[in-house]
Amino acid sequence: MTSAAAAGSPVDGILATATIVLSLVLALWSLVAAVRHRPPDRLQFVGLAALEVALLALAVVALVALGGGERPGEPGAFFGYLVTLVCLPPLAWVLAKMEPTRWGSAIVCAICLVTPVVVVRLQQTWAVLGG
Amino acid sequence: MVETGTPERTTNKGPGRLLIAVYLLFAIAATSRAGLQLATKFDEAPVAYLLSGLAAAIYIVAAVGLARAGHAGRRVALACCSVELIGVVGVGVLSLVDEELFPDETVWSEFGSGYGYIPLVLPVLGLLWLWRTRHDTD
């Protein structure tokens, strides 16, 4: 609609979608593990690492766009969400290592459910959809 | 001490760790949101933003209380969860009755609907967890 929307948001593309999908798959996988009384397995940690790489890539894309003169609709909130976002998988990692029981898997699940919400909020604060 | 045969239970192990994780997430969310609101547009809705700040502080203290476990930690967590429950229900009712009072959203507005009602469920889970683990500390 607006020229800004036409130019496209740096946090709204295949990469952002990939982080959301990966996070949800990981949430489902760890939920199954929690229900089956399984502690966080190798796949959960690999998944968290992959998620973190994808989120860091997203952050780099956003920072490059900022370097190129583009500006988010709500800069303060945008940076808040961006910093929070890249901290989530490490938080899940540390807590899951501390809790090698089914509850560790539940923690991974909870944080992986929150991550997509933060990605969507990040997109909203770039575009300013009433947010 | 009463041993029920279940593995050792303090507030910072097992399900408690999950609870602490969720409290941490809310502490981060509420703190950053309140910080931003207080810093950039305090005049627009001082009551709502101060309340967000208060909620944020309570989430942080509750998380620390649960994580520290022990007597003091439990008492702190109990106080925080109680205040939270009263806060979320009170603000929830007030935000429905008098919309003027909270022109902008807080974590606790409309019983935390903006956060999937988790702010309403969280203190209840916290209190239940404190109750479940009540015999564990000396």
Interface residues (C-beta under 8 A of the other chain):
Chain A: G76 A77 G80 T84 C87 L91 A92 L95 M98 E99 T101 W103 G104 A106 I107 A110 I111 V114
Chain B: K13 G14 P15 R17 L18 I20 A21 V22 L24 L25 I28 A29 S32 R33 L36 A39 T40
